[in-house]
Amino acid sequence: MHDIKAIRDNPAAFDAGLARRGLEPLAGAISDEDAQWRALSTAVQVSLARRNEASKLIGAAMAKGDKDTAEMLKAEVAALKLSLPELEAEEKSLGEAVQARLAAIPNLPAADVPEGADETQNVEEARWGKPRDFNFKPQDHADFGPSLGLDFEAAAAMSGARFAALRGQIARLHRALAQYMLDTQSGTNGYEEVNPPLLVRSETLYGTGQLPKFAEDLFQTTDGRWLIPTAEVSLTNLVREQILPESALPLRFTALTPCFRSEAGAAGRDTRGFIRQHQFEKVELVAICTPEQAAAEHAHMVASAQAILEALELPYRRVLLCTGDMGFSATKTYDLEVWLPSQGVYREISSISQCGDFQARRMNARYRPEGEKGTRFVHTLNGSGLAVGRTLVAVLENYQQADGSVAVPAVLLPYMGGITELRPK
């Protein structure tokens, strides 16, 4: 959510930020609607005050025996009682319209975010690891995965497309990956482990920016709740409508949860394999901090995600997203992309974003600076540490062997109960 006062005070800067996102100027229209709403709000308050004042004066006039004045005042009060509901309804409607307009506008990009229209203009900042030289042609995980227990057919029979069942040793490997990630983020990198709700109310998704704009990407239950598309939703909302002491910040949360996405905007993309599913697991990272702490928290979160890939010895690259490729709530985003030998490309495995106070305003999440009476909005950050299913794909493809087996990465061996490689059935 944007600060309406900041838009009023510096409309040119707001429109310049929108232009970098490829959007038309909006500051003038928003300011005009806001001015109309404020004028109506003032009119309502004046009318209420006059009604209360006139009501008191009626008694005084009656006490003096001034019936003409009393009757005049009664007529005025009656007229105000008739006009006020319509005025209040108009004020409420316009206020909601202003809020709805603000809620539909994406966050403004940070000054150091490169301009660009789409992912082709993202900026690669670093690479780690060297893609493996295979002495055979590496296969796609969708081709050899089924012999290891990656069951697409049974899942499709019960649930439809974009679902998979993991069976046997591949299920064990998936669980090992998730457990290793969670243990590392909570035990080494300072994130507090949380087991959050998977079903949330509309206002919770509004707080992190998924609603109202992206409802089609979500699954809603019959009682009006929503399945979370990412644990970012639950973890960030842990501080909604709270005032935190500055000494408590930064807060760092992590959770391993199922995530549910309709993939409404991804028709025809990654229809084969395990990369883009309606249901998947992810280890999420969230930080709540002061504005001054945000850059350091972003760097820490990126390093925390990179460390998992490096421990698994998976080649990856770090990319700074351009203005046209960032998510709705983000002001700055790094993507980590892992190497997939079957495709010969790097594919996204983690997206790590600063959101400034954009989500905090929607959640009304604040902190009180030391020694100050007033409050300020916190800053929020989120990222994957990592997406478990995509990491499984990367392990399968990068550790595949000529006979169809897959070696288990050394860091996962303590989680595998003596299994050192997955053998095809």
VENDAMO-V285872 format. One record per residue. RES is the residue in one small letter. SS is DSSP state (A for helix, B for strand, O for the rest). PHI is phi in whole degrees, 0 to 359 (999 if undefined). D_FIRST is the distance of its C-alpha to the first C-alpha in Angstrom with 2 decimals. Layout:
# VENDAMO-V285872
res = [RES & RES]
ss = [SS & SS]
phi = [PHI & PHI]
d_first = [D_FIRST & D_FIRST]
This chain:
# VENDAMO-V285872
res = [m & h & d & i & k & a & i & r & d & n & p & a & a & f & d & a & g & l & a & r & r & g & l & e & p & l & a & g & a & i & s & d & e & d & a & q & w & r & a & l & s & t & a & v & q & v & s & l & a & r & r & n & e & a & s & k & l & i & g & a & a & m & a & k & g & d & k & d & t & a & e & m & l & k & a & e & v & a & a & l & k & l & s & l & p & e & l & e & a & e & e & k & s & l & g & e & a & v & q & a & r & l & a & a & i & p & n & l & p & a & a & d & v & p & e & g & a & d & e & t & q & n & v & e & e & a & r & w & g & k & p & r & d & f & n & f & k & p & q & d & h & a & d & f & g & p & s & l & g & l & d & f & e & a & a & a & a & m & s & g & a & r & f & a & a & l & r & g & q & i & a & r & l & h & r & a & l & a & q & y & m & l & d & t & q & s & g & t & n & g & y & e & e & v & n & p & p & l & l & v & r & s & e & t & l & y & g & t & g & q & l & p & k & f & a & e & d & l & f & q & t & t & d & g & r & w & l & i & p & t & a & e & v & s & l & t & n & l & v & r & e & q & i & l & p & e & s & a & l & p & l & r & f & t & a & l & t & p & c & f & r & s & e & a & g & a & a & g & r & d & t & r & g & f & i & r & q & h & q & f & e & k & v & e & l & v & a & i & c & t & p & e & q & a & a & a & e & h & a & h & m & v & a & s & a & q & a & i & l & e & a & l & e & l & p & y & r & r & v & l & l & c & t & g & d & m & g & f & s & a & t & k & t & y & d & l & e & v & w & l & p & s & q & g & v & y & r & e & i & s & s & i & s & q & c & g & d & f & q & a & r & r & m & n & a & r & y & r & p & e & g & e & k & g & t & r & f & v & h & t & l & n & g & s & g & l & a & v & g & r & t & l & v & a & v & l & e & n & y & q & q & a & d & g & s & v & a & v & p & a & v & l & l & p & y & m & g & g & i & t & e & l & r & p & k]
ss = [O & O & O & A & A & A & A & A & A & O & A & A & A & A & A & A & A & A & A & A & O & O & O & O & O & O & A & A & A & A & A & A & A & A & A & A & A & A & A & A & A & A & A & A & A & A & A & A & A & A & A & A & A & A & A & A & A & A & A & A & A & A & A & A & O & O & A & A & A & A & A & A & A & A & A & A & A & A & A & A & A & A & A & A & A & A & A & A & A & A & A & A & A & A & A & A & A & A & A & A & A & A & A & O & O & O & O & O & O & O & O & O & O & O & O & O & O & O & A & A & A & O & B & B & B & B & B & B & O & O & O & O & O & O & O & O & O & O & O & O & A & A & A & A & A & A & A & A & O & B & B & A & A & A & A & A & A & A & A & O & O & O & O & O & B & B & O & O & A & A & A & A & A & A & A & A & A & A & A & A & A & A & A & A & A & A & A & O & O & O & O & B & B & O & O & O & O & O & B & B & O & A & A & A & A & A & A & A & O & O & O & O & O & O & A & A & A & O & B & B & O & O & O & O & O & B & B & O & O & O & O & A & A & A & A & A & A & A & A & O & O & O & B & B & B & A & A & A & O & O & B & B & B & B & B & B & B & B & B & B & O & O & O & A & A & A & O & O & O & O & O & O & O & O & O & O & O & O & B & B & B & B & B & B & B & B & B & B & B & O & A & A & A & A & A & A & A & A & A & A & A & A & A & A & A & A & A & A & A & A & A & O & O & O & O & B & B & B & B & B & O & O & O & O & O & O & O & O & O & O & O & B & B & B & B & B & B & B & B & B & O & O & O & O & B & B & B & B & B & B & B & B & B & B & O & O & O & A & A & A & A & A & A & O & O & B & B & B & O & O & O & O & O & O & O & B & B & O & B & B & B & B & B & B & B & B & B & A & A & A & A & A & A & A & A & A & A & A & O & B & O & O & O & O & O & B & B & O & O & A & A & A & A & A & A & O & O & O & O & O & B & B & O & O & O]
phi = [999 & 268 & 278 & 298 & 294 & 295 & 293 & 297 & 286 & 217 & 298 & 295 & 294 & 295 & 294 & 295 & 295 & 296 & 299 & 292 & 273 & 82 & 249 & 285 & 299 & 228 & 301 & 297 & 295 & 295 & 296 & 295 & 298 & 296 & 296 & 297 & 296 & 296 & 295 & 296 & 298 & 296 & 298 & 297 & 296 & 296 & 295 & 297 & 297 & 293 & 298 & 293 & 295 & 296 & 299 & 291 & 292 & 299 & 299 & 295 & 294 & 296 & 296 & 272 & 79 & 270 & 293 & 297 & 296 & 300 & 294 & 297 & 294 & 298 & 295 & 295 & 297 & 298 & 294 & 295 & 296 & 284 & 276 & 298 & 303 & 294 & 295 & 294 & 295 & 295 & 298 & 298 & 297 & 291 & 299 & 293 & 294 & 297 & 295 & 295 & 297 & 297 & 292 & 268 & 263 & 292 & 297 & 276 & 288 & 294 & 297 & 267 & 279 & 291 & 279 & 179 & 271 & 203 & 298 & 291 & 250 & 292 & 246 & 287 & 253 & 199 & 231 & 227 & 81 & 247 & 306 & 292 & 271 & 272 & 265 & 212 & 282 & 294 & 265 & 286 & 301 & 293 & 273 & 260 & 301 & 302 & 288 & 259 & 114 & 273 & 257 & 277 & 292 & 296 & 295 & 295 & 295 & 265 & 230 & 100 & 290 & 65 & 227 & 216 & 249 & 258 & 232 & 67 & 292 & 289 & 294 & 295 & 295 & 300 & 295 & 297 & 300 & 299 & 293 & 298 & 300 & 295 & 298 & 290 & 293 & 274 & 266 & 249 & 260 & 83 & 264 & 283 & 288 & 228 & 249 & 266 & 297 & 262 & 252 & 225 & 277 & 300 & 295 & 291 & 290 & 298 & 301 & 263 & 100 & 286 & 249 & 269 & 290 & 243 & 301 & 291 & 273 & 245 & 251 & 247 & 272 & 291 & 263 & 93 & 280 & 233 & 282 & 291 & 277 & 194 & 290 & 309 & 299 & 291 & 292 & 294 & 285 & 299 & 250 & 298 & 56 & 240 & 243 & 264 & 288 & 302 & 296 & 279 & 261 & 277 & 259 & 233 & 237 & 220 & 207 & 256 & 219 & 293 & 231 & 228 & 222 & 284 & 56 & 298 & 267 & 238 & 301 & 86 & 262 & 50 & 287 & 265 & 85 & 250 & 282 & 235 & 243 & 288 & 230 & 205 & 251 & 210 & 265 & 263 & 239 & 223 & 233 & 241 & 206 & 277 & 303 & 290 & 271 & 297 & 297 & 293 & 294 & 296 & 297 & 294 & 293 & 299 & 296 & 294 & 285 & 299 & 299 & 295 & 298 & 291 & 296 & 277 & 58 & 255 & 299 & 209 & 226 & 252 & 235 & 270 & 287 & 279 & 298 & 276 & 245 & 285 & 289 & 303 & 270 & 275 & 251 & 199 & 221 & 253 & 255 & 258 & 238 & 264 & 282 & 246 & 296 & 293 & 262 & 67 & 219 & 269 & 237 & 303 & 231 & 204 & 236 & 236 & 234 & 270 & 242 & 58 & 260 & 300 & 287 & 300 & 295 & 290 & 265 & 55 & 254 & 231 & 221 & 251 & 299 & 304 & 78 & 243 & 276 & 282 & 237 & 227 & 283 & 288 & 253 & 236 & 221 & 208 & 188 & 265 & 225 & 223 & 289 & 292 & 299 & 292 & 292 & 301 & 302 & 297 & 294 & 303 & 284 & 281 & 253 & 292 & 237 & 300 & 274 & 92 & 276 & 228 & 287 & 272 & 305 & 304 & 292 & 265 & 304 & 297 & 263 & 257 & 59 & 92 & 280 & 253 & 205 & 269 & 252 & 292 & 278]
d_first = [0.00 & 3.75 & 6.75 & 8.95 & 11.91 & 11.60 & 11.60 & 14.57 & 16.29 & 16.20 & 15.61 & 17.90 & 16.00 & 12.78 & 15.12 & 16.99 & 14.12 & 13.64 & 17.43 & 17.60 & 15.63 & 18.25 & 16.24 & 17.61 & 16.63 & 14.20 & 13.97 & 17.17 & 16.46 & 13.13 & 15.09 & 18.00 & 16.34 & 14.78 & 18.33 & 19.92 & 17.87 & 18.71 & 22.30 & 22.54 & 21.20 & 23.87 & 26.46 & 25.86 & 26.28 & 29.38 & 30.85 & 30.38 & 31.97 & 34.81 & 35.46 & 35.82 & 37.96 & 40.16 & 40.67 & 42.04 & 44.23 & 45.83 & 47.38 & 48.62 & 50.18 & 51.87 & 53.25 & 54.82 & 56.17 & 54.20 & 53.69 & 52.78 & 49.85 & 48.82 & 48.92 & 46.94 & 44.24 & 44.27 & 43.79 & 40.83 & 39.20 & 39.93 & 38.35 & 35.19 & 35.02 & 35.27 & 32.70 & 30.02 & 28.90 & 28.35 & 26.52 & 24.28 & 23.61 & 22.73 & 20.36 & 18.66 & 18.54 & 17.11 & 14.43 & 13.42 & 13.68 & 11.32 & 8.61 & 9.77 & 9.73 & 6.17 & 5.57 & 8.39 & 7.67 & 8.04 & 7.47 & 10.24 & 13.50 & 15.31 & 18.44 & 20.84 & 19.52 & 22.27 & 21.81 & 22.97 & 22.74 & 23.35 & 24.73 & 27.99 & 26.47 & 25.14 & 27.06 & 29.38 & 29.65 & 32.16 & 34.44 & 36.17 & 39.30 & 41.70 & 41.79 & 44.91 & 48.03 & 49.26 & 52.97 & 52.09 & 49.54 & 46.37 & 45.33 & 42.00 & 40.97 & 40.96 & 44.69 & 46.01 & 43.43 & 45.07 & 48.32 & 46.49 & 44.90 & 41.77 & 42.40 & 40.53 & 43.15 & 43.19 & 39.40 & 39.32 & 42.08 & 40.16 & 36.52 & 36.59 & 35.29 & 32.89 & 34.27 & 36.79 & 39.04 & 40.02 & 43.57 & 45.90 & 45.55 & 42.45 & 40.69 & 41.97 & 40.64 & 37.16 & 37.23 & 38.58 & 35.74 & 33.10 & 35.05 & 35.62 & 31.94 & 31.00 & 33.94 & 33.07 & 29.39 & 30.27 & 33.69 & 33.45 & 29.91 & 28.81 & 26.31 & 26.83 & 27.82 & 26.06 & 27.19 & 24.09 & 23.89 & 23.86 & 23.02 & 19.73 & 18.29 & 15.69 & 13.23 & 13.76 & 12.86 & 9.74 & 8.80 & 9.55 & 8.31 & 11.87 & 11.65 & 12.04 & 12.54 & 14.98 & 17.10 & 20.23 & 20.00 & 20.30 & 23.27 & 23.20 & 26.07 & 28.22 & 26.87 & 23.24 & 22.11 & 20.91 & 22.51 & 20.25 & 19.91 & 19.70 & 20.12 & 16.83 & 15.46 & 18.09 & 18.35 & 14.78 & 14.71 & 17.93 & 16.17 & 13.82 & 14.54 & 16.87 & 17.91 & 19.68 & 22.48 & 22.11 & 25.39 & 23.95 & 21.70 & 21.42 & 21.33 & 22.24 & 22.45 & 24.25 & 25.28 & 27.55 & 26.56 & 27.20 & 24.31 & 24.36 & 23.18 & 24.57 & 24.50 & 24.16 & 23.27 & 26.07 & 29.16 & 32.19 & 30.72 & 32.48 & 34.37 & 37.05 & 36.78 & 34.36 & 31.51 & 29.19 & 29.59 & 28.02 & 28.62 & 28.67 & 28.43 & 26.27 & 26.16 & 22.53 & 21.55 & 18.54 & 18.25 & 16.51 & 17.41 & 17.24 & 16.04 & 19.78 & 20.44 & 17.88 & 20.28 & 23.13 & 21.32 & 20.41 & 24.09 & 25.29 & 23.35 & 24.70 & 28.14 & 28.00 & 27.46 & 30.02 & 32.54 & 32.74 & 33.60 & 36.11 & 37.75 & 38.18 & 39.54 & 37.35 & 36.94 & 33.38 & 31.45 & 28.14 & 26.06 & 23.20 & 21.04 & 20.74 & 17.75 & 18.79 & 19.15 & 16.02 & 13.89 & 10.56 & 8.63 & 11.32 & 12.04 & 15.70 & 17.83 & 21.50 & 23.40 & 26.72 & 29.19 & 32.44 & 35.75 & 37.17 & 40.85 & 41.46 & 38.95 & 39.55 & 35.85 & 32.99 & 30.43 & 26.99 & 27.33 & 24.26 & 20.82 & 19.44 & 15.99 & 14.16 & 10.38 & 10.26 & 8.03 & 4.93 & 6.47 & 8.02 & 5.65 & 5.51 & 9.17 & 10.08 & 12.05 & 13.92 & 17.22 & 20.03 & 21.63 & 25.39 & 27.29 & 24.43 & 23.81 & 20.15 & 17.22 & 14.42 & 11.44 & 12.89 & 12.33 & 12.69 & 14.98 & 16.68 & 19.72 & 22.91 & 26.04 & 27.27 & 27.21 & 30.59 & 31.81 & 31.26 & 32.93 & 35.80 & 36.18 & 36.32 & 38.92 & 40.99 & 41.17 & 41.67 & 44.16 & 46.09 & 49.84 & 52.49 & 53.83 & 50.50 & 49.78 & 46.74 & 47.15 & 44.92 & 43.08 & 44.83 & 41.82 & 41.61 & 45.33 & 45.03 & 42.83 & 45.15 & 48.22 & 50.67 & 49.38 & 49.45 & 48.94 & 47.98 & 50.99 & 51.01 & 52.77]
